[in-house]
Amino acid sequence: MTHCALALIWLLCQVAALLAAVRMAWAILTHPARAWTIALAYDRLANAAANDGEVQTISSRAEKARRAGKRWGCWLCRVLDGVDPGHCGRSVEGPAS
């Protein structure tokens, strides 16, 4: 793919991100389930941007890292589980790798 084509795709992604942010803000007030769906999409996007798969969430990745004894996973899961007890454990789609 050419640099020009990627630049156009990047621009379209910026427009999509803006629309998603506006839609999520509105959905928080009118349709919380839709807001949660958009939040999950952002979560997966952030995980993909952090050089991991686009399907896994950051919480799932952190839980797998915690199980492997990685400090960052332990720290992040401590924070997330403090807000929502058991969050990281529930987020794992498959066995720890």
JORALIN-V796817 format. One line per field, one symbol per residue. ss: DSSP state (@ for helix, = for strand, . for the rest). burial: 1 if it has 9 or more other ideal C-beta (glycine too) atoms within 8 Angstrom, else 0. A space follows every 10 residues. Layout:
# JORALIN-V796817
ss: ???
burial: ???
This chain:
# JORALIN-V796817
ss: ..@@@@@@@@ @@@@@@@@@@ @@@@@@@@@@ .@@@@@@@@@ @@@@@@@@@. .......@@@ @@@@@@@... @@@@@@@@@@ @@@...@@@@ @......
burial: 0000010000 0000000001 0011001000 0001100111 1111111100 0000011111 1111110100 0011011001 1000001100 1100000
